[in-house]
Amino acid sequence: MNAQDLTELVVNLCKRRGFIFPSAEIYGGFRSTYDYGPLGVLLLRNIKDEWWRSMVQLRQDVVGLDSAILSSPKIWEASGHLDNFTDPLVDCKNCKERWRADHIEGICPNCGSADLTEARAFNMMFKTFVGPVEDEASVAYLRPETAQGMFVNFLNVLQTMRKKPPFGIAQLGKSFRNEITPGNFVFRTREFEQMEMEYFVPPEQADKWFEYWCEQRYNWYLNLGISKDKIRLRKHEKQELSHYSSATSDIEFLYPWGWGELEGIANRTDYDLFAHTRGSGQKLEFFDQSSGTRYTPHVIEPAAGATRAMMAFLLSSYDEDEISGEKRTVLRLHHRLAPYKVAILPLSKKSNLIEMSNQIFDDLSNSFMCDYDETQSIGKRYRRQDEIGTPFCVTVDFESLEDNQVTVRSRDDTSQVRLPIDQVRDFIQKHINPINQSN
């Protein structure tokens, strides 16, 4: 299938099967906002859980944080966002549409006119007011990134967790950017979730840790099922670097419209800690007792978009094949990402089968996210579970009442095995092993 077809197929599947809905759809929608449905929240949560597991749970040198979304203007003044967090905005004089100048090559995508206004800087931060009076004293901003919350809490974490460089602070959460031209489904939206980590290192070790985290983060996507031909690590040219970065590499995914950023790994040097030292008057330093010296750590930042990652996993796992001459749609999601790990399917609605199926559901749901489905033929139910990426189906039939065994069917090759009910949990657990991670 071509790229455009794949996009439409995945977008349609997301709506039809409850992954992603257009926000406020009954009111005609609200541009560039989406609601994550019952399956979408499960997939997104699994992606975030896998990130947290690899970045925090399996490491001794990284701790977590959840900083405020509403933030003081002083933070963004010190960080440079009030002056530098801008995109070039142009208006089409013909159709009056507005565009990001560096994305349209001088031609309006809507009407084809080249009669555009001069580009002007547009700050992408969302401004609001705290309290009942809307004046300059009550201005606040919705954070455009989670990173600054980790920088301003550097001393708090350093002191309370007794850490020393190299160590990291990780955070998951919502960020908000008033994008001029959002689009490509959930790839570029004004409200999104980030998975960021700030890794504080001695200045002389920054280059080594930058390379380390580029490799670690690239392998994370491979370990979760994205093939090497769909992902690459691209080093930024000097003219591309942000004002705070001495080196940046992007992990890019081959979306249907071309290569696009999944995650950026940046060497932010000591820019942010120095900026907040100047802004707050607090020295954000580390005292090395072994050498008796003080220094401002450099920072390596792997920053990923959870919603972009979700889209990449959906696109890369979408597949169509034939089973017994019948076309099948299947999401070949890694088992650890699949919204449901197992579906319990009674062969009929007879009360004794329903009772046994409910008992199996109650048992397995203590360990896995499970679905339960008793409607339509077993074949159609299998197809539904294939389409939403469920790795295993457990079918309870009339023989189960006699031999206390069930049929376990695999999503990927449709193979089936007959197992005693008390062995089903271990069978599924064996096939959803933790991903091997090297630290």
N, C-alpha and C positions, 0 to 999 in steps of 0.2 A: 504493500500500500504506500501511497505517497505521503509526504509530510503533512499536507493540509488535511488529508483524510484521517490520519492518525490523531491530529488535534481534535477534529470534530467528533471522532469516535470516543475519545477519552472524555471530552467535555460532556457529551451526551450520556455516557455511562455514569459520570459523577452525579449528574442531576437525576437520572432514572433510578439509580441504586442508592442514593442517599449519602454520597460523599460530600458534595459541595452544592449549595443552592445560591442563586442570586439574592442578595440581601433586599428586603422590603419588596419582594416580587409582587405581592398583591397590590402594591401601590405604584406599580410600574418600574420598580427597581431603583437603586441608588448607585450611581456610577462608581465602578471600581471598588465595590464592597461585596463581600461574600460571607455567607453563613456556612459553617461546617456541620453537616448533618450527622446522623447517628454513626455511620461508618467512617465519615471524615474525621470526627473527633477521636475515634479509636486509632485510626492510622496515624494521625498527627501526634497523638500521645505516645504511640509506640516509637515513632521517629525521635521524639524528644527524650523518651526514656533510654533509648539506645545511645543517644548523644551523651546524656548525663552519666550513664553507666561507664562509657569509655573515657569520659573526660574527668569524672569525679570519683565514682564508686571504685574503680579499679586502680586508682592512683593514691599515693600518699602525699603528693605535693600540690594537690588542687583542692580547694574548698569552694562551697557555693555561697551565693548571695541573691537576695531579691530586693532590689532598690526601688524607690518610688518612681512612678510614672510622671506625676506632676513634679516639676522641679523649678528651682530658683533661677531667674535670669542670670545671676552671678556665675553659675556653673557654665552656662553657654557663652557668656561673655569671655570668661577665662579660657575656655576650650577653643575659642575662635569660631564657633558655629554662628554667632550673630553676624559676623562679618564675612565668613567664608563658605557657609553652608548654603550655596546658591546654585541655581541652574540658569542658563541664558534663555529668556522668554521672548518669543516673537509673536506678533499678531498677523494674520492674513488680512490684508486690506480688502480683499474681494469677498471672502465668505465669513470673515470675522472670527474664525477659529483660532485658538491659541496653541502654540507648539513649542517644544524644547528645541532650540535652534540647532544644537549639535546632533540632532537625530533626524533632520529632514533634508539636509543638503541643499537648502535654499529654495525648495519647492514645497508648497502646501500639499500634504497628502490627501486632503479632502477635495480640493477643487483643481489642483495642478497649477495654481497661480504662483508666479515668482515675485509678486508685489507684496513684500513683507515689510513690517516695521523694523527699525533698528533693534538689535538684541539688547535687552536690559536684564540686570540681575534680579532674580526672584528667590527670596529666602524660603526654604521648604519647611521650616518649622511651624507647627501649629501653636498659635498664641491664644491664651485664654486669661481669665481673671479669677482670682481666689477671693471669696467673700462677696458681700452685697454691693460694693462700690467698684465700678469699672474705671480705675485710674491707674497711673503709672506705678503707684506703690503696690498695687495688687496684681501686677502682671505675673503670669507663670507660663511655662511652656510644657507641652506634651513632649516627652523625650523622643528625639529622632534616632537614638541608638541607646543600647543598654550600657555601653562601655563607660561613659562618664560616671555612672553610679559606682563602678568598681574602682575608678581612680580616686574619687573623693572619699572612699572608704578604705583606702590603702592602709592608713595607720591603724584604723580600727581592727582590721583583720590581722595585720602584722602583730599587734599587741595581744589581742584576745586569743589567737590561735597559735601563738609562739612559732610563727613561720620565719624562714629566712630564704632569700633568693638562692637558687631558683624555686619559685612557687607561683601558683596561679589562683585566680579568682574566677569562677564560672557563673554564668547567669543565663536563665531562660526568661523571655518575656516579650510583651508587646512593645512595638515602637511605631512611630507615626511620622510620615513624611508627606507633605503636600505636593505630591508629584504633579508636574505640568501635564504630562501625557502618560497616565497609567494605561496598562493594557496587557495583551497576551494572557488572558484568564488570570490566574493568581500569581503570575510571574512578577508583575509590577503593580502593587496596590498601595494605597495610602495608609492602610493599617495592616501590620504584618507582625509575625513573631520571629525573634532572633534567638540564636544560640551562639553566645559569645564567651570567650575566655581571654583574660589578660594575664600573661605569664611574665612575671617580673624576674629579671636576670641580671647578674653582674655585667656591666657594659662590655667587657672584653669577651663575654660568652654569647653575645647577641646573635652573631652570624651562625654559630653552631646550632643554637636553639631554633633559629628561623628555619634552617634546613630540616631539622628534626620534625618540627610541627607541619611543614609542608608534606613530608612523607607520611606522617601519622594520619593526617586528615584525608589525604588522597586514598590511602588504603582503607579508611573507614567506609567510604562509598563502595569500593570494590568488595569488601567483606559483606556488605548488605545487598549484593546482587547486581550492581550496575556494571556492565561489561566495559572492558578497556577501550573498545572502539567508540564508546559513547561519552567518555570522560577524558579530560586532559588537564595538565597543570601548565599554566601560561604565566611566564614572568612579565611583569610590567616594564615597559620602556621608561626611560628617565622622564620623558615629558608627560607620562600618564600618572606619575606618583602623586599622591595626596601631599598636602603641605606638611603633614606630620611624619611622613614615611620615608625611610631610607631604602627600603626594598619591600616589594609586594608581589605575591604570586596569586593568581586566581585559579581555583578549581572550577572548570567550566564543563557544562553538560551540553551535548548536542541536541538542543530542542528542535522541534519541527521547523522553526524559522531561522535556525542557525545556532552557533555557539553562544551560550549565555552563562553568566556567573552563577555558580552555586554557593561558593564560599571564597572569601578572601583571607589570605594569611599575610599580615603586615608586620614589619619591624617599625614600631612607632617611636623608636629611640626613647629618649627621656622627655619628649615634647610635652606630654600630658601632665606628668608629675611636676615638671617645672612650671607649666602654665598655671596649675592650681596652687602651687607654692606662691607664685606671684599674686594670684588673685585673692587667696585667703590669708596670706601671711604665715601659714603653717608650713614648716619644712617637711616635705614628704621624702624622707631619706631612710636609709638603712645603716645602722651602726654595726660594723663587723668587729665583734669583740676579739676575734683571733688575731686581727691585724691592727686593731685600734683605729680604723679608718671609717669615714662616712662617705657614702656615695648615693646618688640618685639612680635607681635601677633603670635599665632599658626594658621595654615591653614588647613582647611578641604576641600578636593578637590573631587567633583564628576566629573569624566571624562568619556564621552561616545563617541562611534564611530557612526556617523550618518549613514554611509554606512552599518555598521554591523547591526544597528537597522533596516534599511530598509530591509535587507535580512531576519532578524528575523520576521518582520511583514509580509513579503511575504510568508515565509514558514508556519507561524502559521495561515494565513488566507486562504491558498489554500484548496479548497474542491471540491469534485465531488459528484453529486447526480443525481437523475432522475426526469424529469418533463414530465408527460404524456408518460412515457415509453422511453423517449429520454435522453441520458446521457448529463449532463451539467457540465461544469467547471465554478467555481465561486470563485472569491476572496472576502472573507467576511471581507474586511478591515473595520476598524472603519470609520464611516462616515466622521470624521474630517481629516482622512488621505487619503481618496480616491482621486486619481488624478482629476477625474471629479465628481462633486456632482450630476449632472443631465445631461441627454442627451435628446435633442429635436429631435423627429422622425416623420416627415410627412409621412402619410400612403401611399401617392403616390407623383409623381413628377408634378402633376397638378399645374399650376401657382398660383391659389388662395390658395392652401394648403401651397405651398412654401412661399408665401408672409406672411401668418399668422404665420408660423413656424419661419421665420426670425424675425418677430416682438417679438415673445415670447423669442427667443434666445437673442435679444438685451436687453430685459427687465431683464431677469434672470441673464445674464452675468454681470450685474452691481453688483450683490450680490454673485454669485457663479461661480466657474470655470465650464464651460459648454462645452459639445460636441454637434455636429450637424451631423446627418447621414441620408442620403436619398437613400442609395444604398442597393439593394437586398431586400428580403422579411422582413417583420417586425419581424418574428421569429428569423431569422439569426441576425438581428440587436440587438434584445434582448440578444442573446447568446454572441455577441461580448461585449456588455456592462457588462454583468455578469462576463465575463472572465477578464476584466480589473478593476472590482470592483466598477463600477458606482452604487451608491445607488438607484437612481431613473431615470426612463425614462418617458418622457412626449410625448404621442402619439397624433398627430393632425390628425383628420379624417374628413370626409365630413360632419358629424353631427356638428363638431366644427364650421363650417361656419354658421350653423343655430342657435345653442344654446349657442355659445361662451363658450363651455366647452371642456376640454381635459381629456384624460385618463392618470392617474399617476400610474406607475407600480413600485413595490418595488423589489429590487434585491434579498433580502434574502428569502422571502417566495413567490415571484411572484404574490402577491395579487395586485389587481387593484382597483382604486377608481376614480369615475368621479367627476371632480371639475370645477367650474367656473375659467376661466383663471386668473382673478384678485385675486384668493385665492391660486394659486399655490405657489407663493413665500413664503407666510406665512406657508403653509403646509410643505414645504421643510425646512425652517428655524427652525420650531418647532422640526424636527427630527434630526437636526444637531446642537443641543444645545451645548454651551461650556461645557467642562468637569468640573465637580465639583472638585476643588482643595482645600485642607486644608493647610494653611500655619502655 
